[in-house]
């Protein structure tokens, strides 16, 4: 059976080490039955950031609007509309919105593997 989440009903959450970011869970977790990953939408306001920290699980970022600078392992990537970035679990990353506008980021994160 399909799982539908209306954006107006998407639960918010507070990701650790994120500053001035509004985060919404679109699929997975408490919103749907997906087992392999979950999907969220983050709004990075001007000046928003994520402190340098390891990626908790394999992740894919897709910028839907705006500009976001993601630094992974010392390499800086400037993502603009429809650019994407894949990161493996454990890679060290930080994130910054250096622009004067909100940036919309679609995030897909793998669920932890069961041992």
C-alpha positions as a printed Julia matrix, in Angstrom:
115×3 Matrix{Float64}:
  0.0    0.0    0.0
  1.27   3.48  -0.85
  2.22   5.92   1.92
  1.19   9.52   1.3
  2.44  12.47   3.35
  0.9   15.88   2.71
  3.57  18.5    3.28
  1.16  20.4    5.51
  1.08  17.32   7.78
  4.81  16.46   7.65
  6.26  16.32  11.16
  9.12  18.63  12.04
 12.26  17.46  13.76
 15.46  19.02  15.12
 18.57  17.43  13.64
 21.58  17.61  15.96
 24.24  20.26  15.28
 21.95  22.13  12.82
 21.54  25.89  13.35
 18.67  27.96  11.89
 17.37  25.01   9.84
 13.7   23.98   9.66
 13.46  20.23   9.0
 10.43  18.2    7.87
 10.18  14.4    7.61
  8.39  13.51   4.35
  8.8    9.71   4.32
 10.13   7.1    6.71
 10.36   7.08  10.47
  6.98   7.91  11.92
  5.49   9.01   8.57
  5.55   5.84   6.44
  6.56   2.2    6.25
  9.65   2.61   4.06
 12.4    0.32   5.3
 15.53   1.26   3.35
 15.72   5.02   3.86
 13.85   8.13   4.89
 13.35  11.45   3.1
 13.25  14.93   4.54
 13.07  18.53   3.4
 15.28  21.09   5.13
 14.95  24.85   4.86
 18.32  26.52   5.42
 17.74  30.16   6.26
 20.43  32.75   5.41
 23.44  32.06   7.62
 22.19  28.58   8.6
 24.77  25.9    9.22
 25.55  22.37  10.32
 28.61  21.88  12.52
 31.38  19.66  11.23
 30.43  16.1   12.14
 30.4   12.57  10.71
 27.52  11.58   8.44
 25.43   9.11  10.49
 24.37   7.0    7.49
 24.74   7.02   3.7
 23.09  10.27   2.57
 22.08  12.09  -0.59
 21.45  15.85  -0.7
 19.57  17.52  -3.57
 19.21  21.31  -3.63
 15.75  22.28  -4.89
 16.17  26.04  -4.56
 19.0   28.32  -3.55
 22.69  27.68  -2.86
 24.32  25.54  -0.18
 28.0   24.97   0.55
 28.79  21.47   1.81
 32.33  20.62   2.87
 33.17  16.91   2.91
 36.6   15.72   4.02
 38.08  19.17   3.38
 36.64  19.53  -0.14
 34.06  22.29  -0.59
 31.07  21.73  -2.88
 28.75  24.57  -3.89
 25.37  23.05  -4.68
 22.84  25.05  -6.67
 19.39  24.17  -7.97
 19.1   20.43  -8.78
 22.73  19.68  -7.88
 23.18  16.57  -5.74
 25.81  15.17  -3.42
 26.27  11.61  -2.11
 28.1   10.98   1.17
 29.04   7.7    2.79
 28.48   6.89   6.44
 31.24   8.36   8.58
 32.44  11.04   6.17
 33.06  14.35   7.94
 30.88  17.15   6.6
 29.73  20.67   7.41
 27.03  22.76   5.72
 26.53  26.51   5.26
 24.02  28.76   3.59
 26.19  31.76   2.75
 23.49  33.41   0.63
 20.85  36.0    1.5
 17.97  33.63   0.59
 16.49  30.43   1.95
 17.79  27.19   0.46
 15.54  24.12   0.12
 17.35  20.81   0.5
 15.86  17.37  -0.17
 17.62  14.78   1.99
 17.54  10.99   1.64
 19.25   9.01   4.4
 19.68   5.25   4.6
 18.19   3.53   7.62
 20.78   1.88   9.84
 21.65  -1.64   8.83
 20.67  -4.32  11.29
 23.5   -6.58  12.38
